[in-house]
Amino acid sequence: MNIRKEYPKVCLFLWILGMCFHAHPILAQSVIPVPLKMEQGTGSFLLSEKTKLYTNLQGGEAELWENYLKALPVQLKEARMKDRKQMLFLLITPKTPQLPSPESYTLSVTSQRIEIRATSGAGLFYGMQTLLQLMQPASTGSYSVPSVEIEDTPRFAYRGLMLDVSRHFSTKEFIKKQIDALAYYKINRLHLHLTDAAGWRLEIKKYPLLTDFAAWRTDPTWKKWWNGGRKYLRYDEPGASGGYYTQDDIREILEYARQHYITMIPEIEMPSHSEEVLAAYPQLSCSGEPYKNSDFCVGNEETFTFLENVLTEVMELFPSEYIHVGGDEAGKSAWKTCPKCQKRMKDEHLANVDELQSYLIHRIEKFLNNHGRRLLGWDEILQGGIAPNATVMSWRGEEGGIAAVTSGHHAIMTPGAYCYLDSYQDAPYSQPEAIGGYLPLKKVYAYDPVPASLTAEQAKLVY
């Protein structure tokens, strides 16, 4: 995407915090995102080391929470059966009208007790994030929590952020810090842009050149590299800059995300944004030469062997329902003169190169569906005909998302004008270098991902 090409220090999009959970007038307390229902009471609860904890969590969920509670600013004591005051209750309960989804929670704070209820560990976790936001330092080692009654449930199932680790490689530690921040604001998806011209970032055991060569470039600064020849180096050559995640690294990050109720979504770009792959394995391009093409050769059966082998290893690592395949900004020009692509078009009765891209997306979707996964792609996957079960991320405005839902597909709204946080957020002289443009926080926060033109039924398809 062009908006991602110029200079995203951290290219991400955010399904807007204020819209992720239902809107409600903000009271004296400030909770982000604003809960569905929030009624302020009188008085407050003093959370301290005298506070006792009772929970009915069991099994693996209890073990997960034991580690999580140790990280809280206050160490809580285990409650006894007779305890009634200075209590924090974390309770799993049956589904009720107040708790319609696994991510719903209720939070009740009085002067004597705090009670969080949910139908799952995820709901309790989100209730705890709200509690953490309400806590204000009191005396040393204690925190004041205002009395309040909260009912909260998410408006959107997919609340996510994308991190572009291809253009700007991030360490495991950095990603974990992002996970901490996302969890605090009840974001439940982290989408890693793992592959692009700027570098391949995931170990694939079947194709070692992806990390021995395609993960390393001639300049650490993406913009300088992009404007300076766009060449790659072996990892052991002087001046090589880059990096990648081993499969063990990914497992470690995935486990950390799981502990914070966040699903990781991997993105493997196709058919375009693939210069790094085609420099390492030029036989997958239309020309057969490195540094000539950015699109895979769709007429070459070896392309599909490669993509399916890569996706097989990706799926062995990532348990996510969705696998993102990119699909944006394919140049397609080489396909028009490539004998293999032209033969594919003739054999498959494809009218144009848009339909040739659609052929690739359909075929990859079938492969993913056969493995119990769903295909996610940028709105260009609509071109030439959308794959039957695909979900669209609409980045070039809302039009792609509207087209998707009106044809019965799910859409995730990610328009660059609202959701790409690589623009200037204040006067440029006071900001780090950005892509350009101006996107203040107020505009981001106010964005409603459901276009007014949609019917109530269509709006349900906006994820």
CORJO-V218527 format. One record per backbone hydrogen bond with DSSP energy under -0.5 kcal/mol. NH is the residue of the N-H (numbers start at 0). CO is the residue of the C=O. E is the energy in kcal/mol with one decimal. If there is no record, write none. Layout:
nh,co,e
NH,CO,E
NH,CO,E
//
This chain:
nh,co,e
3,0,-1.4
4,0,-0.8
4,1,-1.0
5,1,-1.0
7,3,-0.5
8,6,-0.9
10,7,-0.5
11,9,-0.6
13,418,-0.5
14,159,-1.6
15,13,-1.1
18,15,-1.3
19,15,-1.3
19,16,-0.5
20,16,-0.7
21,152,-1.0
30,28,-0.6
36,150,-2.5
38,148,-2.6
40,146,-2.4
44,144,-3.0
46,44,-0.8
46,142,-3.5
47,45,-0.6
50,47,-1.7
51,85,-2.9
52,76,-3.8
53,87,-2.5
55,89,-1.2
60,57,-0.9
61,57,-0.8
62,58,-1.8
63,59,-2.4
64,60,-2.2
65,61,-2.0
66,62,-1.6
67,63,-1.8
68,64,-3.1
69,65,-1.1
70,66,-0.6
70,67,-1.2
71,68,-1.3
75,73,-0.6
76,50,-2.2
78,52,-2.8
82,79,-1.5
85,111,-0.9
86,111,-1.6
87,51,-2.7
88,113,-3.2
89,53,-2.4
90,88,-0.5
90,115,-2.8
92,90,-0.5
92,117,-2.6
95,98,-0.8
98,95,-1.0
103,100,-1.6
104,151,-2.3
105,116,-2.1
106,149,-2.2
107,114,-2.6
108,147,-2.7
109,112,-2.7
113,86,-2.5
114,107,-2.7
115,88,-2.8
116,105,-2.1
117,90,-1.9
122,101,-1.0
123,119,-1.9
124,120,-2.4
125,121,-2.2
126,122,-2.2
127,123,-2.3
128,124,-1.8
129,125,-1.9
130,126,-2.1
131,127,-2.6
132,128,-1.9
133,129,-1.6
134,130,-1.3
135,143,-2.2
137,138,-0.6
137,141,-2.4
141,138,-2.3
142,46,-2.7
143,135,-3.4
144,44,-2.7
146,42,-2.2
147,108,-1.0
148,38,-2.4
149,106,-2.7
150,36,-1.8
151,104,-2.4
154,19,-2.3
155,19,-1.5
157,462,-2.7
158,156,-0.7
159,157,-0.5
160,188,-1.4
161,12,-0.6
162,190,-2.6
163,10,-0.7
163,161,-0.5
164,162,-1.3
164,192,-0.6
165,192,-0.8
167,163,-1.1
174,170,-2.2
175,171,-2.3
176,172,-1.8
177,173,-1.9
178,174,-2.3
179,175,-2.2
180,176,-2.0
181,177,-2.9
182,178,-2.6
183,179,-1.6
184,180,-1.0
184,181,-0.8
185,182,-1.8
186,181,-2.5
187,158,-1.5
188,158,-1.6
189,262,-2.4
190,160,-3.0
191,189,-0.6
191,264,-2.4
192,162,-2.5
192,190,-0.6
193,191,-1.5
193,266,-1.0
194,266,-0.6
198,195,-2.0
199,213,-1.5
200,193,-2.1
202,244,-2.5
204,202,-0.5
206,203,-1.4
209,206,-1.6
210,207,-1.2
211,207,-2.3
212,208,-1.9
213,208,-2.4
215,212,-1.8
216,240,-3.1
217,230,-1.2
221,219,-0.7
224,220,-2.4
225,221,-3.0
226,222,-2.0
227,223,-0.6
227,224,-0.9
229,224,-1.6
232,212,-0.5
232,215,-1.7
234,211,-2.3
236,233,-1.9
239,236,-1.8
240,216,-2.5
242,214,-1.6
244,200,-2.6
245,243,-0.5
249,245,-2.2
250,246,-2.1
251,247,-2.1
252,248,-2.5
253,249,-3.1
254,250,-2.1
255,251,-2.0
256,252,-2.7
257,253,-2.7
258,254,-2.0
259,255,-0.6
259,256,-1.3
260,257,-1.9
261,256,-2.3
262,187,-2.5
264,189,-2.6
265,263,-0.5
266,191,-1.8
267,323,-2.5
268,266,-0.5
269,324,-1.2
273,293,-1.8
277,273,-2.3
278,274,-1.6
279,275,-1.2
280,276,-3.3
283,280,-2.0
284,281,-2.0
287,281,-0.5
291,288,-0.8
295,270,-2.4
296,283,-2.9
297,295,-0.8
299,296,-1.0
300,298,-0.6
302,299,-1.4
303,299,-0.8
304,300,-1.7
305,301,-2.5
306,302,-2.7
307,303,-2.6
308,304,-2.1
309,305,-2.6
310,306,-2.8
311,307,-1.9
312,308,-1.6
313,309,-2.3
314,310,-2.8
315,311,-1.6
316,312,-1.0
316,313,-0.7
317,313,-3.0
318,316,-0.5
322,373,-2.4
323,265,-2.4
324,375,-2.6
326,269,-1.1
326,324,-0.7
335,331,-0.8
335,332,-1.0
336,333,-1.1
337,333,-1.2
341,337,-2.8
342,338,-2.2
343,339,-2.2
344,340,-2.5
345,341,-2.2
346,342,-3.1
347,343,-2.3
348,345,-0.8
349,344,-2.9
355,351,-1.2
356,352,-2.2
357,353,-2.2
358,354,-1.9
359,355,-1.7
360,356,-2.4
361,357,-3.0
362,358,-2.3
363,359,-2.7
364,360,-2.6
365,361,-2.3
366,362,-1.8
367,363,-2.6
368,364,-3.4
369,365,-2.2
370,366,-0.6
370,367,-1.2
371,368,-1.9
372,367,-2.6
373,320,-3.1
375,322,-2.0
376,390,-2.0
377,325,-2.5
378,392,-1.3
380,377,-2.3
381,378,-1.7
382,379,-1.7
384,381,-1.9
389,386,-1.3
390,374,-2.1
391,409,-2.1
392,376,-2.9
393,391,-0.6
393,411,-2.2
394,392,-1.0
401,397,-2.5
402,398,-2.7
403,399,-2.0
404,400,-2.5
405,401,-2.2
406,402,-0.8
406,403,-0.8
407,404,-1.5
408,403,-2.7
410,460,-2.3
411,391,-2.9
413,393,-2.0
413,411,-0.5
415,394,-2.3
417,414,-1.9
418,414,-3.0
419,415,-1.1
420,11,-1.3
420,418,-0.9
422,419,-0.7
423,435,-0.5
423,436,-1.0
429,426,-2.2
430,427,-1.7
434,421,-2.8
438,423,-3.2
442,439,-0.7
443,439,-1.6
444,440,-3.0
445,441,-1.7
446,442,-0.6
446,443,-1.1
448,446,-0.6
450,448,-0.8
453,450,-1.5
458,454,-2.5
459,455,-0.9
460,457,-1.8
461,458,-1.5
462,410,-3.0
462,460,-0.9
//
